[in-house]
Structure formats: C-alpha cells, structure tokens
Amino acid sequence: MEKNKIVDDHTINYHIRAQKGLINDPNGLIYFKDKYHVFFQWNPEGTTHENKHWGHAVSDDLVNWSYLKPALSPDNWYDKNGCYSGSAIEKDGKLYIFYTGNVKKAQGERESYQCLAVSKDGIHFEKHGPLFEHPGDYTAHVRDPKVWKGNESYWMVLGAQTQDLKGTAIIYSSKDLLSWDFQGELTDEPSDFGYMWECPDLLRLNKKDVFVFSPQGIEAKGTLYQNIFQTGYMLGHFENGRFTPEIKEFNEMDRGFEFYAPQSFEDDQGRTLVFGWMGAMPPKQEAAVPTVKDGWIHHLSLPREIMFVKNQLIQKPVDELKKLRIQSYDMLKDISKKDNVLFTTSEQEITCKWDTCASSFTWTLRNEIDLRYEASERKFTIERTNWLDSTRETRTVYLKETLSSLQLFLEDSAMEVFLNDGREVFSLRYFNNERTDSWTWLNKDWLSNLSQFMIFELEKTIKL
C-alpha cells in the first residue's frame, strides 16, 4: 500500500446526509421549539430521483444532528409520486409546511399541487391537501413554495414554467395561510432566462431585497453558468407582490460544481442562514458516483450565515462549526521549511490570512484538487477530476478584490471554500481512488505577507 494513501469509502461525516438512498433539496428550514429543523428531499428506497419523502434532521447547535422518521411520505392521491420541495413557517405555536405534491398519470402527463401539512410538535404532521388550482397560463411545472410573512400578509412564491416553456416565478398572498390569492408573476426580469425556475426565495438583508432562484436551461458564458443547472440572485425591491431589480444582473451564488436549490431561514438570533444541496450533476455523472454501490448519494452544504455588504451577498460558515475543531496546528512556525503538509484525518479545516494580499500560488490537496490563484488577474480556479470520464475540469471566478483570506472545509469526498470572508464560495464533490492525505504546493511565494495559517482536525459527528 502506498504510504499516506487514503483507503476509506468516500464517506461524509459532518455534512447532513442520509444513511441510505438519495437526498436533494433542503426543505422547510426553520428554528422551531428551540431546535433547528432541516427537512430534505429523500428517496429512502434507492439512489434515483423517485419516491420523494421529506427527510428530517434536528439539532440544538447546527453541528450535532439527530435523524428522525420522514415528516412527509407520498401516500395521498395529490402527492403519490413525490412530496416535492417546499418551506415552513410558524403560526400560533404550530408548524405549517407547504410543499408540492407530484402526480404522474399513466400516459406520462404530470400534475402538481401546492399542499399544506401542520404539526404541533414539529415531528408529526397532519396533511390538509391541495390549497388552490394553478392558473392556466402555466404548465404543470409549478413547484417549490417558499412562504414568509411581510407586513400584514403572508406571501408564497413558486417556481413556474409558462406555456411557451420559459422559466418564471409566480406569487400568491394570504391573510391566514389557508386561503390564497394569485397575484401574478413576481418579476419581469430577467426575461427569457431558461426553461424553468426552481426553488425561489426572497430575502430581506440590510434593507435590501434579494431574489434567489435556480434557473434551468442557461447556456454557458465564459467562466459563468458552467453547471448543468445554475443558482444565483438579483438585488432589488419587493413591494405589493412585485420584485423590481435594481441591477438586471444574475449573480451566481456559488462558483463550484454541485451547489443548487438553496433555502434560507431566520433563527432565534436574528441571523439569516442558508443550506444548499451539493449534488446537482448530469445524470450519467450522478449514476457513476462511487457511493451508489453503498446505497446512498448526495448531501447538503454546511450551514452558512448570509448577509448583504456593499452590493454583494456574503456567505460565511456559521460560528457554531468551530465546535467541530478537536485539534489545531499553527503552521506559521515552520511552514517555510516544508513543501507539503500531511493530514492526520479525512476531516480538516484550513484557514489562511494575508496581511495585505496573496501572491500567486498553486496548491494540490489529496493529489486530486488543484487550487490556483493568479494574483495579476485576481483569478481563482479550482480543478478536479471528473469521475465519469477522468477528464480534468475547472471552475473559475475573477475576484473583485485581491485575495486576502481563505477558509476551506474538507471531507473525504467534499470541499467548501470561502474566499475573502465569504465574498466568493466554491462547493464541490470529488472522487478519486488515487487521492492521498497530503497538501502540496509548487513554490513558497504565497507565504509572503501570510499572517495566519491554521489547520484544524474536525470531529466526526454524523450519527445515522
């Protein structure tokens, strides 16, 4: 056996995932009765996108999670082919869940219903069925209700597809969460932008409204829109059921490979937090994920605190994740004598800070992931091996400012990278049987102006 070769099975130990089956979108995120509740799309019987339940995990601290029985199962006529994505809100001490019931007919036609389920304890739910009929100007691709309260009304925004097969978002209002009135389309911008918008969300941050959504069918443009589906946001103003963009620009929320379908919620500390799904990939590539042989696939992102600073969305790993740290190494003392670092576990956090700005560098982690920074262009690139065809593939961002900080969370088959205190983020999976437990670099120029270089071993917390 090659020295320092990693021999485990691509497992995930501190991201939320299911013991078996396939998971995708985070659903119903809420802080309810002194606990964080994360629901998620889950097929407990296989690794295909069928038979969707609402999986359920709860936590006191966003670090240690307990996995409960499914909150929703596809067992009624209006959701028999899947309890699709949705959201949660508290009213009068009860938890109201809104979700899309998916129905497929014998000839392949699809029907979708926006449904309600209510719980007193956040664990056991009573279904109330469909809430309204969809307007006729849209196909059956209407889904993913996100509900929130604004002023004296409740609002529900839905991803939709027009009859001429263009993506959009539609919105409803309600006084009581039971009777809903159609208010039309949320926005006219961006127009003709993909064939479907999924998982819409509207955030209020620092007196700015942020419309987050995940469009499908966007063509690649330079370094942008490289994934099978995209996730991003627009800044603007929401009033009386309409969102008006200030700048007609769709900003990608995550520059990595798999991040998709995020959802936000506000916790008891007043923070806006977000989880995303780290698993959106082409079908053939998805089928080739090595964990399929072990009966499970995909996981969620780490919880991130999201804020708005200088016309930019900032995403930071929540402070509670520091509880994962079990041993630390201050590498500033002797890093100039080394050309590499050997990891002692598969779970690591790395933080680097520079007094002014970083010089150019190329790092290789685990003989698999290349991180490259070209200082003259402020260009940051991540490169990995595509596990389906073994080609090397990249994702790139041009930073608005020079690189001054980097925080990286590493698992045996997952990575999340936060640049410049969360001004840019990369999320990705990686699978390579030749990976090692080392971090190497080509030169030492990046050490100039380095004021912090810490490596933390992280605890394995997942208990499935």
N, C-alpha and C positions, 0 to 999 in steps of 0.2 A: 504494500500500500504506500502510495506517495506520501511523504511527510506533509503534515498540515492539510491534507485533503479532507474535505467535509463529507461525511458519509450518511447524514440523516436524510429525511424524506421530503424536503421542501416544506416542512410544516410551518404553521403560523401560530405564534404563541402569545402575542399581546394585542393584535387586532381582533375585532369582533368577526367571528366566523361560525359556521355551523359544524357540528360533528360529522354530519353526513349530508349528502345532497348538494344542491346548487342554491346559492343566495345571490340576490342582486340588490335593487334599490333600497336604501334606507327609507323607512316609513314611520309616520306617527311620532316623530321625535318630540319629547315633552318631559318637563320636570313636574311630576305629579305625586302627591302624598310623600314628599321628602325623598323621592328616588328619581333617578334618571331612567327613562324608558326609551329603549331603541327597538322598534319593530323593523322587520326587513322582509323583502320578498324571499320566499323559501320553498323549494321543491324538496320535501324530505325523502322522496322515493327515488330520486335519480339526479343526474347531472345535466339534464336538459331543461329548456325553458317551458315547462309544463307544470300543471298541478300546483299552482302558486298558492301557498298559505302566507299568513303573516307570522313569521318567527318573532320571538320576543326575548329580549335580554334586559336586565335591570341592574342598576349599580348605585351605590352611595357616593362614589367618588370619581367616576369616569375612567377608572383603572381596573378595578376588580368587578367582573361581570358574572351574574348568575343567569343561566339559560332556562327559561320556563317553557311550558307547553305552548303550542301555537295559539295566538289570540284569535285568529280567524282561519277557517277552513272552507274550501269550495264545496258547500253541501246544500245549496239552495238553487232554485231554478235560475235566479238572476246572477249567480256567480259560480255556476257549476264548472266552468272551465278556468277558473282562477280568480282569487281575491287580489286584484291588482293594486298598484301603489296608491297612497293617499296620505292623510295627515291627521293630527289630533289637536283637540283644544279642550280646555276645562271650562265648565259652566255649572254653577250651583253645586260644586263639590263632586261632579260627575265627569267622567272622561268620555268625550264624544269623538268617535273615529269616523272619518269619511274616506271611502275607498271606491275603486272602480270594480264592478262585477263584470267579468268577461264571459261571454257566451258564444260558442261556435255551433252553427247549425250543421245538419247532415251534408248539405251541399257546399259547405265551407264559408258561408256568409257569417259575418261577425255582428254581434250586438254588444253594446256596452251600457252599463247602468251606474249612476252615481248613487252610492249606498251609504247608509248610516248604521253604526253599531254603538251601543252605550254601555258603560261599565261604572259601577260604584267603587270598585276596589282597584281598577287598573289591570286586572288579571282575567276576570270572567266577563264576557261581553254578550249582550243581547242584540241580535240583529233586528233592524227595523225596515230593511229592504230599500228599494229604489226611492229616490226623493222627487224626481221630475223627469219629464221626457225631454230629449235633446231637440234643439231647433233643427229644422230640416235643411239648413244651408251647409251642413257638415256631414262628413262620413261617420261611420261607427267608430272611427279612431278619435274618441273623446275620452280623456282619462287623466288620472293623477291629480285629484282635487287637493289644493292647498287652501286651508281655511284660516282666517285670522280676524280679529276684531279691530275695527277702526272707527273712532268716534262712537256713534250710536248704532252702527250697523256691523253685521258680520259680512265678510266677503269670501267668495270662493273663486279661485282662478283655476282653469283647466287647460291642459294641452289639447290641441284640436287640429283637425285637417279639413280644409274646405272641400267642396265638391269638385273643384278643379285641381285637387291634390296639392295644395300649398299649406305649409305649416302656419299656425296662428295660436293665439290664446284667447279664450272666452271667459267671461266673468259673470257671476251671479251675486245678488245681495239678499240678506235675510235679517229679520229682527229677532228671531228665536232659534235659529239653527235647524228649523223643521220645514218652514215654507220659504221657498227660494224664488227670486225673480231674475229673469235673464236681463242682463244689461248690455249685451253686445260684445264686441271684441275689445280686448284690453288695450291694444295699441295698433297703429298702422305701420309701425317701424320695428324692425327692418322688414321691408316688403319683399316678397318673392325670395324668401330665405329658407330654403329646404322644403321637404315634403311633409314634415311632421315636427311639432314642438312637444317635447316631453318634460315632465316634472317642473312646471313653472313654479316660481317662488317670488314673493315680493317682500323686500327687507327695508326697514327704516333705520338708517345708520347715520348718526351725526347730522340730522336734519336733511338728509338726502334719501331719496327712494332708489332702491336698486332692484332691477328686474333680472332675476336669474332664470335661465331656461336651457334646455338641452335639445338643440335642433338636429334633425337627421337629414342627410342629403346635401351637405355643404361640400363643395369641391375644394381641394387643397389649394392654397395660395401662398407660394413661397414657403416660409417656415410655419405658416399658420394652417390650422384645420387638417392636421395630418392623421387624425384617428378615424376610425370607422364612423363614430358619432362625436359631436362636439358638446362642450358645456361652457357657458360664458354668461356675461352680464352686460347690462346697459344702465347708465346713470340717468336719472330724470326726476319727474314729479308725478305722484299719483294723487288724483282728486276725482271724486264722484264716479268712480269706476273706470277711469281712463288713465293710462300711463303715457306721459309725454316725455320722450327722451330729450335731454339737454344736448347731448352729442350723439349723432347717429353712428355709433361705433360699437360693435360687438367685441368685447374683450374676453379672451379665453381665461377661464378661472384657474386652470391647472395646465402646465406645459408638458406634462408627462404623457404616458402611453394609454392608461386604462381608466382614469378618473372620469366618473359620469354620474348623473342623476343625484346631485347633492340636495339636501334639505336642511333648513335652518330652524332653530327654535330659541327662545329666550329662557334662561334658567333663573333660579331664585336670587342670583347675584346681579341680575340685570345684564348678563353677558349674552351676546348673540353667538350661538355655537352652531357648527355645521358638521355633518358627516357626509361622505360621498361613497360611491361604490367603486372599488378597484377591480373592475372585471370586464369592462366593455371592450370586446375584441371581435374580429371576424370569426364566423362560425367554424371554419376549418382550424384556425389557430386555437380557438376555445376547446375544440374536441381533442386537441393534441396536448393540453395542459397535463403534465405528469400526474397531478393529484387525482385525476379522473379514475385512475386504476385503483386508488384507495377509497373511492366512493364519495369524494367531496370536491368542491371547486368554488373559488372566489371568497372574498372577504370585504369588509368595509374599510374606509380610511380611518386614521386616528381622528379623534375629536379635535376640531380647530375652533379657536375664537376668531371671529370675523369682525372687522371694523373698517371704517372708511377714513382714509387720511390722504389729503392732497389729491383729490380726484382719482384715488386708486383704492381698490379693495385689498385689504391686508388680511392674511390668514396666518395665525400663529398656533402652534401646538399648545393645548391648554396647559396651564401651570401644573395641574394635578399629575401630568405624566412624569414629573420629576420623582414621583413616588416609585417609579419603576427602577430607578437607579439603585444598584446594590453595591457597586464598587466603581471607583473613579481612578483615572490615571491622568496626571498633569504632564503632558508630553513636551511642554516648553523647556523643561530642564535639560533634556538630552536629545531632542528631535534632530538637531543639526548633525548628530553623529550617525543618523540612520538613513536608510533608503527605503525602509518599509516598516510596517507595524504588523505583528501577528495578533489576531483576535483570539480571545480565550473562550468565547461563546459565539453562538449564531445571532444573539440579540445585542445590538450595540446602538449607542447614541454618540455622535461626534459633533463637537461644536468648534468652530474656528472664527476668530475675530481678528481684524487687522486695524491698526491704529489709524491709518488713512485709507489705503485701498490695496487690493491684492494684485500681485504680479501674475503673469500668465502661468498656467500650470496644466498638467495632465496627470490625473490620478486614476489608478486602476484598483477597484475593490473586488476582492474574491476572484481575481483572474477572469472577471466577467463584465463588470460595469465600468465604463470609462467616463470620468467627469472631466471636461475640458473647459478652461476659461481663457479667452483671448482678450487681454486687457485693452489693447489698442482699439478694439471694436466693441468692448463691453459685451462680448458674445459668450454665452454659457451653453454648453451642449452636453447631453447625456447620450451615451451609446450602449447598446446591449445586443445580445444575440437573439434573433427570432427563433424560438424553439421549434417552429414548424418546418422551416426550410434552412435553418442555420445561417442565414444571412445576417449581417450587422445592420442595425437600423438606429436612427438618431432622432432626437427632439431638441430644438434649439430656441432660445429666447435672446433678444438683444435688450440688455438691462437699460433702464432709464438713467441709472446712476452707476458709478463704479462699484464693483463688488467689495463689500466691507464686512459681511458676516455670512456664515453658512452653518446650518444645523441639519443634521442628517440622522434619520431613524432607519435602522437596518434590521431586517429579519432574514431568515434563510432563503426566502423567495420573494421578498417585498422590500421596497425602499420608498421613503418620502423625504424630499429635500426642500428646505426652506431657505431662500436667499434673501439677504438684506432685510432681516426681521420680518419675513413673510410677504415681501412685496412681489415675489415670484415663487411658485411652488411647482415641483415635479413629483408625480406619483407613478410608480411602475412595479410590475412583477418581473421576475427573471427566473429562468430555469436552465441550468447548465450543469451537467454531471462532472465537468472539469473545474468547477469553482473550488476555491481554496479558502482559507481563513485569514488571508493577508490583504493588506492595503499597501500599494507600492506607488512610487512617483518617479518621474524621469529626471527631475532636477530639483535643486533646493531654492530656486529663486522665489518661490511662493512663501518662503519663510521670512522674507524681508517685511518689516512692519507688522509681523504677526504678534498680537498681544494676548491671544488665548488659543490654546489647543488642548481640548479635553476629550477624553474617551471614557464613556460610561458603559459598564456592563448593565444590562437590563434584566429584570426579573421575568421569568416565565409565569404568567398569571392565568392563562386561559384554562378554564375548568368546564369541560363539555359533558 
